[in-house]
Amino acid sequence: MQRASDKKRALVGAAVAVLLVAWAAPAAFASDNGEGLLGETTDKLVTFFALGVLGFFVLVVVLASIAQALLEQRKERQKALHLRRRIGW
């Protein structure tokens, strides 16, 4: 169980992190006349980036579902083994 001082320290640390990011963000976006790392932002670039983000999350969901199914099968096998040992088969 966490003590109150640990919670307070975590809250202060999170607040400092948020303020640091908020302080640094304008400088990051204002450099190089507003042009990003990949150059001028076009509709094609935005579309492909959005499709990439969509593909990433679809992949994460599929992989997580596969991992959950495998873990569920393992759990069921262990439960069956425990039951067989208890019954004596």
C-alpha positions, 0 to 999 in steps of 0.5 A, spaced: 500 500 500 502 506 498 503 512 503 500 519 502 507 521 501 508 517 495 502 519 492 504 526 493 511 525 490 507 521 484 502 527 483 508 532 483 512 529 478 506 528 473 505 535 474 512 537 473 512 533 467 506 536 464 508 543 465 515 541 462 512 539 456 507 545 455 513 549 456 517 546 451 511 545 445 511 552 442 518 552 441 518 545 438 512 547 433 515 554 431 522 552 429 523 552 421 518 557 419 512 552 421 515 546 416 515 539 419 521 534 419 518 531 412 517 538 409 511 541 407 504 538 409 500 535 404 493 532 403 497 525 401 502 525 407 496 527 412 492 521 409 497 516 409 499 518 416 492 517 418 492 510 415 498 508 418 495 510 425 489 506 423 493 500 421 497 500 427 491 500 432 488 495 428 495 491 429 495 492 436 488 489 437 489 483 433 496 481 436 492 483 443 487 478 441 491 473 439 495 473 445 489 473 450 486 467 446 493 463 447 493 465 454 486 463 455 488 456 452 494 455 457 489 457 463 484 452 461 489 446 460 492 448 467 485 448 470 484 441 466 491 438 469 489 440 476 482 437 476 485 431 473 491 431 479 485 432 484 481 426 481 486 422 480 486 420 472 
